[in-house]
Amino acid sequence: MPATFDYSEITAVADRLISEFGRSITLFRPSTVSATSSEPWKEPETFSFAAATSDQKAVVDAVWIGAGETEFREVSGGLIRRGAAGFLISGTVNRPVEKFVAIDDGGELWKIQKVEVLKPGETVLLYGVEVTK
């Protein structure tokens, strides 16, 4: 059986750097409650950041990785602009970052476009979160 690598030291360094150089942001996800009880398969029609409950948000430390080049992609016959803006979030957060859809960064709201997980083996080291306005 091959030897396994212990990533705890690398995880601790990532956590320390994010804590030292990052800032607190709030992740949000929509309610899991249907818009109407007669149509439980439908998504909630509106989402309010102010009305988000504790299970719909999580405050985490993150490092802003800035806005890079902008690219244009064709989607459904139209063009969308995507920038390489985003955040790095520690892999030790106790919430599944992939489930969140928006970020409040000190009053600046961002829509989560994509979450990439740096996960060698079973250890989640970092989440890379791509965002747009």
C-alpha positions, 0 to 999 in steps of 0.5 A: 500500500502506498504511503499517504501524505499528511496535508495538515501542515499545508492546510495550517499554512493556508489558514494562517495566510488567509487569516492574516491577509484576508478579510471576512466575507459572507456567503449566501445560498437561497432558501431550500423552502419552496415558493409555495407549499402547493408547488414544492418543486419550484425554486423560491421566487426571490432571495433577500440578503437581509432576510437570510437565515443562519443556515443560508449564510456563512461568514468566512475569511477569504483572500481577494484574488482580483480582477484579471483579464475579461473574456467573452463567451457565447451562451444561448446565442448571446455573449456574456462577459466573464472576468477572472475575479474571485476569492480563495477560501480555506478548505477548513470551513465547516460549510460546503462552499459549492452550495452558496450562490452569492457573496457580500464583501463589505456591502459589495455583492458578487454572484458566484459563477464557479467554485473549484476545490483544491482537494488532493486525496480526501483533504480540502485545502482551498476553495477557489471561487470565481465571481461576477457582478 
